[in-house]
Amino acid sequence: MQLTPLRTKGCFFTWCNKQNANDIVYSKIDLAVRNFSWTQTYGHLEADFLESGVFDHSPIVVQLWKRRTIYPKPFKLYMVTMGHKDFTLMVNRVWQQQEEQDPMALIWSKLKMLKNEAKEKQNMGDLEKWSTIEERILKQKSKATWIDYGDSTSKYFYAQLKIRSSKNNITSVYNDLGMKIIDPKAVEKEFTNFFTQLMGNANGLMPCPNTSIIKAGNCLTLQY
């Protein structure tokens, strides 16, 4: 049926028998899926499993998210780009340019120009055909399925690319109070606060470990 599970958030266990503490049972028995038509039309979908409340099953809310970024997308130079027939000529042409400025600033300027030209080539339609990195990863992931669907450059291939992109995109998080945060800046702040509390505060004076206590404990040997 070509169904693919949606990325889920919220409650992990989706069902509860609502019994007393000694007899209560939690289980994950519900699943939200989508077909290829949904994937092609709505790339970034996720299922939010809400608190069950008075019900035994968690309500499932399927949400469509638009990709929102607060920082420019980082530039990635693919190996297939470097293998393009015009890549060496492009590098030589940019690097042979001479300007009256500090040598280090000149190198920085050339790298910036090279980045812009490489980005322009990577956005071209013919270069997109050369970018087979994602295709190789997906083929290795499921060779049997690819024999049937992937090599034909069918809906399956493009749907898998959208699914992969959707899974790598963080659209929302839950804070300690159970509130869902969707604003990109608030999501970033929540990540920063979480890991700051997790790692603790910096201490300028760190006590040295007692080596005698360390040596008295279990130590690795040649046998173990």
Accessible surface in RSA format (square Angstrom, percent):
REM  Atomic radii and reference values for relative SASA: ProtOr
REM  Chains: A
REM  Algorithm: Lee & Richards
REM  Probe-radius: 1.40
REM  Slices: 20
REM RES _ NUM      All-atoms   Total-Side   Main-Chain    Non-polar    All polar
REM                ABS   REL    ABS   REL    ABS   REL    ABS   REL    ABS   REL
RES MET A   1   198.43 102.8 130.77  86.5  67.66 161.1 109.62  93.2  88.81 117.7
RES GLN A   2    81.51  45.6  63.85  46.7  17.66  42.0  28.88  61.5  52.64  39.9
RES LEU A   3    82.13  45.7  53.01  37.9  29.13  73.2  53.01  37.2  29.13  78.4
RES THR A   4    19.00  13.5  18.32  18.6   0.67   1.6  13.49  18.1   5.50   8.3
RES PRO A   5    69.20  50.4  67.27  61.3   1.93   7.0  67.27  55.5   1.93  12.0
RES LEU A   6     7.33   4.1   0.48   0.3   6.85  17.2   0.71   0.5   6.62  17.8
RES ARG A   7    46.32  19.4  38.19  19.5   8.13  19.4  35.44  48.4  10.88   6.6
RES THR A   8    51.04  36.3  31.23  31.7  19.82  47.2   6.28   8.4  44.77  67.7
RES LYS A   9    38.11  18.6  28.66  17.6   9.45  22.5  37.93  34.1   0.18   0.2
RES GLY A  10    42.31  52.2   0.00   N/A  42.31  52.2  11.99  32.9  30.32  67.9
RES CYS A  11    32.94  24.9  20.56  22.9  12.38  29.1  14.38  36.4  18.56  20.0
RES PHE A  12   133.51  66.8 122.99  76.2  10.52  27.4 127.97  77.6   5.55  15.9
RES PHE A  13   103.37  51.7  93.39  57.8   9.98  26.0  93.39  56.6   9.98  28.6
RES THR A  14     0.70   0.5   0.00   0.0   0.70   1.7   0.70   0.9   0.00   0.0
RES TRP A  15    63.72  25.6  60.80  29.4   2.92   6.9  55.18  29.4   8.54  13.9
RES CYS A  16     7.91   6.0   7.86   8.8   0.05   0.1   5.20  13.2   2.71   2.9
RES ASN A  17    36.05  24.9  23.72  22.9  12.32  29.7  15.56  37.5  20.48  19.8
RES LYS A  18    96.56  47.1  68.38  42.0  28.18  67.1  52.90  47.6  43.66  46.5
RES GLN A  19    99.94  55.9  83.81  61.3  16.13  38.4  14.08  30.0  85.86  65.1
RES ASN A  20   117.09  80.7 110.17 106.5   6.92  16.7  24.61  59.2  92.48  89.4
RES ALA A  21    93.01  85.5  64.69  99.8  28.32  64.4  69.81  98.3  23.20  61.5
RES ASN A  22   150.56 103.8 114.75 110.9  35.81  86.2  28.57  68.8 122.00 117.9
RES ASP A  23    89.82  62.9  79.41  79.0  10.42  24.6  22.27  52.4  67.55  67.4
RES ILE A  24    65.16  37.1  46.68  34.8  18.48  44.5  46.68  33.6  18.48  50.1
RES VAL A  25    73.72  48.5  70.01  63.4   3.70   8.9  73.72  64.1   0.00   0.0
RES TYR A  26   125.01  58.4 103.70  59.0  21.31  55.4  69.70  52.4  55.30  68.2
RES SER A  27    32.69  27.6  29.60  39.5   3.10   7.1  14.64  31.2  18.06  25.3
RES LYS A  28    81.10  39.6  53.70  32.9  27.40  65.2  51.03  45.9  30.07  32.0
RES ILE A  29   100.56  57.2  64.02  47.7  36.54  88.1  73.25  52.7  27.31  74.1
RES ASP A  30    32.43  22.7  26.33  26.2   6.10  14.4   6.14  14.5  26.29  26.2
RES LEU A  31   110.07  61.3  83.12  59.5  26.95  67.7  83.12  58.4  26.95  72.5
RES ALA A  32     9.66   8.9   4.07   6.3   5.60  12.7   9.66  13.6   0.00   0.0
RES VAL A  33    58.62  38.6  41.68  37.7  16.94  40.8  41.68  36.2  16.94  46.0
RES ARG A  34     7.93   3.3   3.62   1.8   4.31  10.3   4.17   5.7   3.76   2.3
RES ASN A  35    59.60  41.1  57.58  55.6   2.03   4.9   9.45  22.7  50.15  48.5
RES PHE A  36    13.08   6.5  12.12   7.5   0.95   2.5  12.12   7.4   0.95   2.7
RES SER A  37    64.14  54.2  60.36  80.6   3.78   8.7  30.21  64.3  33.93  47.5
RES TRP A  38   111.32  44.7 111.12  53.8   0.20   0.5  84.95  45.3  26.37  42.8
RES THR A  39     0.13   0.1   0.13   0.1   0.00   0.0   0.00   0.0   0.13   0.2
RES GLN A  40    65.86  36.8  54.26  39.7  11.60  27.6  19.93  42.4  45.93  34.8
RES THR A  41    93.14  66.2  63.96  64.8  29.18  69.5  44.60  59.9  48.54  73.4
RES TYR A  42    90.78  42.4  89.45  50.9   1.33   3.5  46.69  35.1  44.09  54.4
RES GLY A  43    15.22  18.8   0.00   N/A  15.22  18.8   6.82  18.7   8.39  18.8
RES HIS A  44    30.22  16.5  28.60  19.9   1.62   4.2  17.76  18.3  12.46  14.5
RES LEU A  45     8.04   4.5   6.83   4.9   1.21   3.0   7.25   5.1   0.79   2.1
RES GLU A  46     0.48   0.3   0.48   0.4   0.00   0.0   0.48   0.9   0.00   0.0
RES ALA A  47     0.00   0.0   0.00   0.0   0.00   0.0   0.00   0.0   0.00   0.0
RES ASP A  48     4.29   3.0   4.29   4.3   0.00   0.0   0.20   0.5   4.08   4.1
RES PHE A  49     1.76   0.9   0.62   0.4   1.15   3.0   0.62   0.4   1.15   3.3
RES LEU A  50    68.75  38.3  65.41  46.8   3.34   8.4  68.75  48.3   0.00   0.0
RES GLU A  51   139.42  80.0 126.58  95.8  12.84  30.6  59.38 114.8  80.05  65.4
RES SER A  52    20.90  17.7  17.76  23.7   3.14   7.2   4.48   9.5  16.41  23.0
RES GLY A  53    54.34  67.0   0.00   N/A  54.34  67.0  41.77 114.6  12.57  28.2
RES VAL A  54   139.54  91.8 106.45  96.4  33.09  79.7 113.61  98.7  25.93  70.3
RES PHE A  55   126.59  63.3 122.75  76.0   3.84  10.0 126.59  76.7   0.00   0.0
RES ASP A  56    62.76  44.0  59.58  59.3   3.18   7.5  13.81  32.5  48.95  48.8
RES HIS A  57    72.36  39.5  70.22  48.8   2.14   5.5  49.21  50.7  23.15  26.9
RES SER A  58     8.08   6.8   3.30   4.4   4.78  11.0   0.11   0.2   7.97  11.2
RES PRO A  59    54.28  39.6  42.63  38.9  11.65  42.4  54.21  44.8   0.08   0.5
RES ILE A  60    66.01  37.6  35.51  26.5  30.50  73.5  35.51  25.6  30.50  82.8
RES VAL A  61    60.07  39.5  57.21  51.8   2.86   6.9  60.07  52.2   0.00   0.0
RES VAL A  62    64.30  42.3  36.18  32.8  28.12  67.8  36.18  31.4  28.12  76.3
RES GLN A  63    54.08  30.2  50.24  36.7   3.84   9.1  15.21  32.4  38.87  29.5
RES LEU A  64    97.01  54.0  67.96  48.6  29.05  73.0  67.96  47.7  29.05  78.2
RES TRP A  65    31.45  12.6  28.32  13.7   3.13   7.4  29.03  15.5   2.43   3.9
RES LYS A  66   174.04  84.9 161.68  99.2  12.36  29.4 108.61  97.8  65.43  69.7
RES ARG A  67   126.09  52.9  97.29  49.6  28.81  68.6  33.88  46.3  92.21  55.9
RES ARG A  68   117.31  49.3  94.78  48.3  22.53  53.6  53.59  73.2  63.72  38.6
RES THR A  69   103.72  73.8  70.52  71.5  33.19  79.1  46.73  62.8  56.99  86.1
RES ILE A  70    58.44  33.3  25.32  18.9  33.12  79.8  34.30  24.7  24.14  65.5
RES TYR A  71   131.88  61.6 123.23  70.1   8.65  22.5 102.86  77.3  29.02  35.8
RES PRO A  72   124.30  90.6 101.63  92.6  22.67  82.4 113.60  93.8  10.69  66.5
RES LYS A  73   167.41  81.7 143.22  87.9  24.19  57.6  95.89  86.3  71.52  76.2
RES PRO A  74    97.07  70.7  81.57  74.4  15.51  56.4  91.98  75.9   5.09  31.6
RES PHE A  75    59.65  29.8  28.72  17.8  30.94  80.5  32.59  19.8  27.06  77.4
RES LYS A  76   126.24  61.6 118.12  72.5   8.13  19.4  65.18  58.7  61.06  65.0
RES LEU A  77    78.01  43.4  49.65  35.5  28.37  71.3  49.65  34.9  28.37  76.3
RES TYR A  78    83.04  38.8  80.07  45.6   2.97   7.7  46.95  35.3  36.09  44.5
RES MET A  79   142.67  73.9 135.41  89.6   7.26  17.3 112.52  95.7  30.15  39.9
RES VAL A  80    32.36  21.3  21.44  19.4  10.92  26.3  27.79  24.1   4.58  12.4
RES THR A  81     1.47   1.0   1.43   1.5   0.04   0.1   1.24   1.7   0.23   0.3
RES MET A  82    88.77  46.0  73.70  48.8  15.06  35.9  65.38  55.6  23.38  31.0
RES GLY A  83    66.21  81.6   0.00   N/A  66.21  81.6  35.58  97.6  30.63  68.6
RES HIS A  84    27.33  14.9  15.43  10.7  11.90  30.4  18.11  18.7   9.22  10.7
RES LYS A  85   162.82  79.4 132.60  81.4  30.22  72.0 114.38 103.0  48.44  51.6
RES ASP A  86    42.77  30.0  42.23  42.0   0.54   1.3  10.10  23.8  32.67  32.6
RES PHE A  87    24.49  12.3  24.41  15.1   0.09   0.2  24.49  14.8   0.00   0.0
RES THR A  88    85.09  60.5  83.07  84.2   2.02   4.8  54.31  73.0  30.78  46.5
RES LEU A  89   119.81  66.7 115.93  82.9   3.88   9.7 116.54  81.8   3.27   8.8
RES MET A  90     4.30   2.2   1.85   1.2   2.45   5.8   3.80   3.2   0.50   0.7
RES VAL A  91    40.17  26.4  40.17  36.4   0.00   0.0  40.17  34.9   0.00   0.0
RES ASN A  92    65.99  45.5  64.66  62.5   1.33   3.2  11.15  26.8  54.84  53.0
RES ARG A  93   124.09  52.1 115.60  58.9   8.49  20.2  69.91  95.5  54.18  32.8
RES VAL A  94     0.28   0.2   0.28   0.3   0.00   0.0   0.28   0.2   0.00   0.0
RES TRP A  95    98.89  39.7  94.92  45.9   3.97   9.3  67.60  36.0  31.29  50.8
RES GLN A  96   134.02  74.9 115.15  84.2  18.87  44.9  42.46  90.4  91.55  69.4
RES GLN A  97    66.04  36.9  59.80  43.7   6.24  14.9  31.66  67.4  34.39  26.1
RES GLN A  98   139.39  77.9 109.23  79.8  30.16  71.8  56.99 121.3  82.40  62.5
RES GLU A  99    85.78  49.3  66.67  50.4  19.11  45.5  34.49  66.7  51.29  41.9
RES GLU A 100   181.22 104.0 148.85 112.6  32.37  77.1  68.06 131.6 113.16  92.4
RES GLN A 101    72.59  40.6  40.69  29.7  31.90  76.0  32.55  69.3  40.04  30.4
RES ASP A 102    87.93  61.6  74.40  74.1  13.53  32.0  33.78  79.5  54.15  54.0
RES PRO A 103    97.65  71.2  94.21  85.9   3.43  12.5  97.03  80.1   0.61   3.8
RES MET A 104   137.79  71.4 134.91  89.3   2.89   6.9 111.90  95.1  25.90  34.3
RES ALA A 105    43.85  40.3  35.03  54.1   8.82  20.1  40.75  57.4   3.10   8.2
RES LEU A 106    23.88  13.3  23.88  17.1   0.00   0.0  23.88  16.8   0.00   0.0
RES ILE A 107    73.16  41.6  73.16  54.5   0.00   0.0  73.16  52.7   0.00   0.0
RES TRP A 108   178.84  71.8 177.64  86.0   1.21   2.8 158.61  84.6  20.24  32.8
RES SER A 109    29.08  24.6  25.72  34.3   3.36   7.7  13.06  27.8  16.03  22.5
RES LYS A 110    12.03   5.9  12.03   7.4   0.00   0.0   0.89   0.8  11.14  11.9
RES LEU A 111    85.64  47.7  80.73  57.8   4.91  12.3  81.00  56.9   4.64  12.5
RES LYS A 112   126.83  61.9 121.65  74.6   5.17  12.3  68.96  62.1  57.86  61.6
RES MET A 113    53.27  27.6  51.62  34.2   1.65   3.9  28.37  24.1  24.89  33.0
RES LEU A 114    28.56  15.9  28.56  20.4   0.00   0.0  28.56  20.1   0.00   0.0
RES LYS A 115    84.64  41.3  81.02  49.7   3.62   8.6  31.14  28.0  53.50  57.0
RES ASN A 116    77.38  53.4  70.66  68.3   6.72  16.2  25.96  62.5  51.42  49.7
RES GLU A 117    47.32  27.2  45.49  34.4   1.83   4.4  22.74  44.0  24.58  20.1
RES ALA A 118     2.39   2.2   2.39   3.7   0.00   0.0   2.39   3.4   0.00   0.0
RES LYS A 119    77.74  37.9  77.74  47.7   0.00   0.0  44.06  39.7  33.67  35.9
RES GLU A 120   119.69  68.7 113.41  85.8   6.28  14.9  39.27  76.0  80.41  65.7
RES LYS A 121    47.27  23.1  47.10  28.9   0.17   0.4  21.69  19.5  25.58  27.3
RES GLN A 122    28.32  15.8  17.63  12.9  10.69  25.4   7.83  16.7  20.49  15.5
RES ASN A 123   104.81  72.3  83.30  80.5  21.51  51.8  25.78  62.1  79.03  76.4
RES MET A 124    86.57  44.8  79.95  52.9   6.63  15.8  74.50  63.3  12.08  16.0
RES GLY A 125    47.59  58.7   0.00   N/A  47.59  58.7  32.93  90.4  14.66  32.8
RES ASP A 126    61.43  43.0  54.65  54.4   6.78  16.0  34.06  80.2  27.37  27.3
RES LEU A 127     2.86   1.6   2.80   2.0   0.06   0.2   2.86   2.0   0.00   0.0
RES GLU A 128   108.75  62.4  94.91  71.8  13.84  33.0  31.79  61.5  76.96  62.8
RES LYS A 129   167.38  81.7 142.46  87.4  24.92  59.3  94.87  85.4  72.51  77.2
RES TRP A 130    83.86  33.7  75.65  36.6   8.21  19.3  57.49  30.7  26.38  42.8
RES SER A 131    44.85  37.9  28.13  37.5  16.72  38.5  21.05  44.8  23.80  33.3
RES THR A 132    38.01  27.0  37.64  38.2   0.37   0.9  35.53  47.7   2.49   3.8
RES ILE A 133    59.91  34.1  59.28  44.2   0.63   1.5  59.75  43.0   0.15   0.4
RES GLU A 134    68.17  39.1  67.79  51.3   0.38   0.9  31.76  61.4  36.41  29.7
RES GLU A 135    36.79  21.1  36.51  27.6   0.28   0.7   4.98   9.6  31.81  26.0
RES ARG A 136   142.30  59.7 140.67  71.7   1.64   3.9  47.88  65.4  94.42  57.2
RES ILE A 137    67.36  38.3  65.12  48.5   2.24   5.4  65.80  47.4   1.56   4.2
RES LEU A 138     5.82   3.2   5.09   3.6   0.73   1.8   5.09   3.6   0.73   2.0
RES LYS A 139    69.27  33.8  69.24  42.5   0.04   0.1  32.47  29.2  36.80  39.2
RES GLN A 140   133.90  74.9 112.34  82.1  21.55  51.3  31.98  68.1 101.92  77.3
RES LYS A 141   144.63  70.6 107.96  66.2  36.67  87.3  85.14  76.6  59.49  63.4
RES SER A 142    34.58  29.2  27.59  36.8   6.99  16.1  24.33  51.8  10.26  14.4
RES LYS A 143   141.94  69.2 135.00  82.8   6.94  16.5  79.54  71.6  62.40  66.5
RES ALA A 144    75.94  69.8  66.77 103.0   9.17  20.9  69.89  98.4   6.05  16.0
RES THR A 145    42.73  30.4  38.92  39.5   3.80   9.1  18.37  24.7  24.35  36.8
RES TRP A 146     5.57   2.2   5.50   2.7   0.06   0.1   4.72   2.5   0.84   1.4
RES ILE A 147   135.94  77.4 112.78  84.0  23.16  55.8 113.89  82.0  22.05  59.8
RES ASP A 148   102.62  71.9  73.32  73.0  29.30  69.3  17.03  40.1  85.58  85.4
RES TYR A 149    84.18  39.3  83.16  47.3   1.01   2.6  44.05  33.1  40.12  49.5
RES GLY A 150     0.62   0.8   0.00   N/A   0.62   0.8   0.00   0.0   0.62   1.4
RES ASP A 151    88.83  62.2  64.20  63.9  24.62  58.2  31.94  75.2  56.89  56.7
RES SER A 152    72.77  61.5  44.01  58.7  28.76  66.3  52.09 110.9  20.68  29.0
RES THR A 153    86.55  61.6  73.11  74.1  13.44  32.0  48.90  65.7  37.65  56.9
RES SER A 154    39.18  33.1  28.60  38.2  10.58  24.4  38.55  82.1   0.63   0.9
RES LYS A 155   122.85  59.9 120.41  73.9   2.44   5.8  71.05  63.9  51.80  55.2
RES TYR A 156    26.93  12.6  25.90  14.7   1.03   2.7  12.02   9.0  14.92  18.4
RES PHE A 157    25.13  12.6  25.13  15.6   0.00   0.0  25.13  15.2   0.00   0.0
RES TYR A 158   112.63  52.6 111.53  63.5   1.10   2.9  75.92  57.1  36.71  45.3
RES ALA A 159     0.00   0.0   0.00   0.0   0.00   0.0   0.00   0.0   0.00   0.0
RES GLN A 160    22.69  12.7  21.98  16.1   0.71   1.7   0.94   2.0  21.76  16.5
RES LEU A 161    50.68  28.2  45.01  32.2   5.67  14.2  45.47  31.9   5.20  14.0
RES LYS A 162    80.80  39.4  77.37  47.5   3.43   8.2  56.75  51.1  24.05  25.6
RES ILE A 163     5.18   2.9   5.18   3.9   0.00   0.0   5.18   3.7   0.00   0.0
RES ARG A 164    80.73  33.9  77.08  39.3   3.65   8.7  17.75  24.3  62.99  38.2
RES SER A 165    38.17  32.3  30.22  40.3   7.94  18.3  29.72  63.3   8.45  11.8
RES SER A 166     2.27   1.9   2.06   2.8   0.21   0.5   0.19   0.4   2.08   2.9
RES LYS A 167   104.33  50.9  87.41  53.6  16.92  40.3  48.80  43.9  55.53  59.1
RES ASN A 168   112.87  77.8  80.60  77.9  32.27  77.7  30.40  73.2  82.47  79.7
RES ASN A 169    22.71  15.7  19.63  19.0   3.07   7.4   3.65   8.8  19.06  18.4
RES ILE A 170   102.93  58.6  79.36  59.1  23.56  56.8  79.58  57.3  23.35  63.4
RES THR A 171    14.81  10.5   6.37   6.5   8.43  20.1  12.07  16.2   2.73   4.1
RES SER A 172     1.34   1.1   0.18   0.2   1.15   2.7   0.00   0.0   1.34   1.9
RES VAL A 173    25.98  17.1  21.89  19.8   4.09   9.8  25.98  22.6   0.00   0.0
RES TYR A 174    81.26  37.9  55.82  31.8  25.44  66.2  50.92  38.3  30.34  37.4
RES ASN A 175    32.26  22.2  22.58  21.8   9.68  23.3   6.68  16.1  25.59  24.7
RES ASP A 176   125.06  87.6  87.58  87.2  37.48  88.6  37.51  88.3  87.55  87.3
RES LEU A 177   151.30  84.3 118.44  84.7  32.86  82.6 124.68  87.6  26.62  71.6
RES GLY A 178    49.93  61.6   0.00   N/A  49.93  61.6  29.56  81.1  20.37  45.6
RES MET A 179   117.60  60.9 111.81  74.0   5.79  13.8  96.86  82.3  20.74  27.5
RES LYS A 180    56.77  27.7  28.12  17.3  28.65  68.2  28.11  25.3  28.66  30.5
RES ILE A 181    30.04  17.1  27.03  20.1   3.01   7.3  30.04  21.6   0.00   0.0
RES ILE A 182    77.41  44.1  74.70  55.7   2.71   6.5  74.70  53.8   2.71   7.4
RES ASP A 183    70.73  49.5  69.12  68.8   1.61   3.8  26.75  63.0  43.98  43.9
RES PRO A 184    30.58  22.3  21.79  19.9   8.79  32.0  27.66  22.8   2.92  18.1
RES LYS A 185   134.35  65.5 129.88  79.7   4.46  10.6  92.70  83.4  41.65  44.4
RES ALA A 186    37.18  34.2  30.10  46.5   7.07  16.1  34.56  48.7   2.62   6.9
RES VAL A 187    13.58   8.9  13.58  12.3   0.00   0.0  13.58  11.8   0.00   0.0
RES GLU A 188    70.87  40.7  65.71  49.7   5.16  12.3  34.63  67.0  36.24  29.6
RES LYS A 189   137.73  67.2 133.22  81.7   4.51  10.7  80.29  72.3  57.44  61.2
RES GLU A 190    38.32  22.0  37.45  28.3   0.87   2.1   7.81  15.1  30.51  24.9
RES PHE A 191    77.97  39.0  75.75  46.9   2.22   5.8  77.92  47.2   0.05   0.1
RES THR A 192    80.36  57.2  72.15  73.1   8.22  19.6  61.45  82.5  18.92  28.6
RES ASN A 193    60.93  42.0  59.37  57.4   1.56   3.8  14.17  34.1  46.76  45.2
RES PHE A 194   103.18  51.6  98.35  60.9   4.82  12.5 102.12  61.9   1.06   3.0
RES PHE A 195   100.87  50.5 100.07  62.0   0.80   2.1 100.40  60.9   0.47   1.3
RES THR A 196    71.55  50.9  63.94  64.8   7.61  18.1  54.83  73.6  16.73  25.3
RES GLN A 197   135.45  75.7 106.89  78.1  28.56  68.0  45.25  96.3  90.20  68.4
RES LEU A 198   116.70  65.0  86.75  62.1  29.95  75.3  92.05  64.6  24.65  66.3
RES MET A 199   154.98  80.3 123.07  81.4  31.91  76.0 102.87  87.5  52.11  69.0
RES GLY A 200    40.84  50.4   0.00   N/A  40.84  50.4  28.22  77.4  12.63  28.3
RES ASN A 201   142.47  98.3 111.66 107.9  30.81  74.2  32.11  77.3 110.37 106.7
RES ALA A 202   111.60 102.6  68.88 106.3  42.72  97.2  79.20 111.5  32.40  85.8
RES ASN A 203    92.97  64.1  73.05  70.6  19.92  48.0  19.16  46.1  73.80  71.3
RES GLY A 204    89.93 110.9   0.00   N/A  89.93 110.9  45.51 124.9  44.42  99.5
RES LEU A 205   151.25  84.2 145.17 103.9   6.09  15.3 145.50 102.2   5.75  15.5
RES MET A 206   133.65  69.2 115.07  76.2  18.59  44.3 109.31  92.9  24.34  32.3
RES PRO A 207   114.66  83.6  89.92  82.0  24.74  89.9 100.08  82.6  14.58  90.6
RES CYS A 208   119.34  90.3  92.55 103.2  26.79  63.0  29.91  75.8  89.43  96.4
RES PRO A 209    97.42  71.0  76.99  70.2  20.44  74.3  88.29  72.9   9.13  56.8
RES ASN A 210    82.18  56.7  67.71  65.4  14.47  34.8  24.76  59.6  57.42  55.5
RES THR A 211    86.40  61.4  84.28  85.4   2.11   5.0  54.77  73.6  31.63  47.8
RES SER A 212    73.24  61.9  60.61  80.9  12.63  29.1  53.35 113.6  19.89  27.9
RES ILE A 213   121.28  69.0 114.23  85.1   7.05  17.0 116.56  83.9   4.73  12.8
RES ILE A 214   102.33  58.2  91.92  68.5  10.41  25.1  98.59  71.0   3.74  10.2
RES LYS A 215   158.11  77.1 140.04  85.9  18.08  43.0  84.19  75.8  73.92  78.7
RES ALA A 216    90.12  82.9  48.12  74.3  42.01  95.6  59.45  83.7  30.67  81.2
RES GLY A 217    42.90  52.9   0.00   N/A  42.90  52.9  32.70  89.7  10.20  22.8
RES ASN A 218   164.96 113.8 128.18 123.9  36.78  88.6  37.52  90.3 127.44 123.2
RES CYS A 219    82.06  62.1  52.23  58.3  29.83  70.1  36.11  91.5  45.95  49.5
RES LEU A 220   166.09  92.5 138.61  99.2  27.49  69.1 139.23  97.8  26.86  72.3
RES THR A 221    75.74  53.9  56.23  57.0  19.51  46.5  65.14  87.5  10.60  16.0
RES LEU A 222   183.06 101.9 145.43 104.0  37.63  94.6 149.14 104.7  33.92  91.3
RES GLN A 223   144.67  80.9 110.04  80.4  34.64  82.5  54.53 116.1  90.14  68.4
RES TYR A 224   200.47  93.6 166.98  95.0  33.49  87.2 149.73 112.5  50.74  62.5
END  Absolute sums over single chains surface
CHAIN  1 A    17116.0      14102.0       3014.1      10431.2       6684.9
END  Absolute sums over all chains
TOTAL         17116.0      14102.0       3014.1      10431.2       6684.9
